[in-house]
Amino acid sequence: MIEFLSSNPVLLLFTVAALGYLIGNIKFRGISLGVAAILFTGLAFGAMDPSLQIPEVILVLGLSLFIYSIGLSSGPAFFESYRKSGVKDIQFVLLMLLSSGAIAVGLFWLFGFSAAKIAGIYSGSTTNTAALAGVIDLISQNSNSVANLEDLVVGYTFSYPMGVLGSMMAILICERMFKIDYKAEQKKFKDEYPVDVGVDSISVAVTNEEMCGISIRDLNIKHRWGVVFGRIFSNGNIKLANWDTQFVLGDVVMVVGASEALEQVVQDLGELSDSDLPFDMRHYDSRRIFLSNPMLAGRTIASLNLPSKFNAVITRIRRGDMDMVAKAHTIIEQGDRIRFIAKREDLKNLSTYFGDSYKESSTINLFSFGLGIALGLFLGSLEFSLGDQFSFKLGYAGGPLVVGLVLGALRRTGPIVWTMPYSANVTLRQIGIILLLATIGVRSGNAFIQSLSLEAFWIFIAGSIISIITAFLILFVGYKFMNKPFALLTGMVANQPAILDFSLTRANNNLPSYGYSMMLPIAIIVKILLAQLLYLLLI
């Protein structure tokens, strides 16, 4: 069997991937290893026999796909968070990330680890596979790459479990220490962080005379509702609302928005109506349409100027598993499912205009995708010099990440759409990380089995120290000195999806997701750089 797998590396690759993915989905007390189990499965196969190998080009391919896909999806959030949060928040994030690097340096001197091993411990304890990938690329450029690569993977593997558990422990400890009341906190910060926004729809009867005779545009500017008005039943007729519509007493209007925003609209306009308007489809119908027309992707809803083309209103957008209220500044992406209320005769034309093809909305534009990765690999191959003694390359990890972030934020350049449909991005990211982890695991398995010793125990301890102290610092400093919601901070310490899921369960609101999105783009870049700096400075 060993000989058969050795002579069929592709079969070995997918065997490791399949078994690892199966193991990763097994939960113990609500916690699973996820895709990281593929690395451990690869290590097990690699430990069986040194002849079991997967070509290095598979590693490079997986690395490029994984990193570039992350860059594309994180680009808009990365630059938006920098623009909105300001210098103070960015400094807080950077300080916390740098503190984890400082802890790693201290442990390097305390335990006497090699540079590659402490870089692996840092990557594992922060559950950052992209950081691991960056150091792998850096080590591969050196002559003594095999031994250092083995040390790196050993450090990552033994420290990874506490990277997950350590953050959860810190959250539980700080919860009790600070006596957190998530519901009270959610109400306190609802204006600053309005993220718990399940999209809903209601019928409202207009009984407040002060709201009449004023356009919806002016009402929305004054009250900042952030909702969408759909059908209006007025004087026995049903019509669609637009920005110039003015309410009259007795109107019944369909409103779509977040729960708290809807409560405010009811309070301002009048009262909830028991009218069956939401189910009255005699004149207007409702339909979800896939955005598959690449000419519309990356544009705001306002720029489409729909009222001049159709008698229709966009009420909500579903991207992945998330519903969003359709606002004028909302940017639509390929693969979005857009909910319309429109005249029946307009629905067919709307489908044609937006594409409405599930196949096309899930298809990758190979020109823009290939060009983006090629630009990233080209940037990664350039050498940057900082004086005579120090030079570096962004490599297969840094180059595609930087290009992905920039192109993801641009979204499109003329006719070229850089972004990918949500489903395609997630799939490519999964394929990339599977190829990467399976190859690393198999190629390092033999060295891993030879490293089981007392040192492995100290690696586990070192990983625990980095994970717990870093998470505790973020929670303590952010809550006590930055006045951040604790639920938001739990998302910021969520380096791994299992931790985020744990945070969401504890908070029972979406604030952790906001913190996760705020931290992730910056954390990915900084951790990639820190892991490589640890290796370069301590070697």
Buried (B, 14 or more C-beta within 10 A) or exposed (E): EEEEBBEEBEEBBEBBBBBBBEBBEEEEEEBBBBBBBBBBBBBBBBBBBEEBBBEEEBBBBBBBBBBBBBBBBBBBBBBBBBEEBEEEBEEBBEEBBEBBBEBBBEBBEEBEBBBBBBBBBBBBBBBBBBBBBBBBBBBBEEEEBBEBBBBBBBBBBBBBBBBBBBBBBBBEBBBEEEEBEBEEBBEEBEEEBBBBBEBBBBBBBBBBEEBBEEBBEEBBEEBEBBBBBBBBBBEEEBBBBBEEBBBEBEBBBBBBBBEBBBEBBBEBBBEEBEBEBBEBEEEBBBBEBBBBBBEBBBBEBEEBEBEEEBBBBBBBBBBEEEBBBBBEEBBBBBBBBBBBBBBEEBBEBBBEBBBBBEEBBBBBBEEBBEBBBEBBBEBBEEEEEEEEEEEBBBBBBBBBBBBBBBBBBBBBEEEBBBBBBBBBBBBBBBBBBBBBBBBBBBBBBBBBEEBEEEBBEBBBBBBBBBBBBBBBBBBBBBBEEEEBBBBBBBBBBBBBBBBBBBBBEBBEBBBBBBBBBBBBBBBBBBBBBBBBBBBBEBE
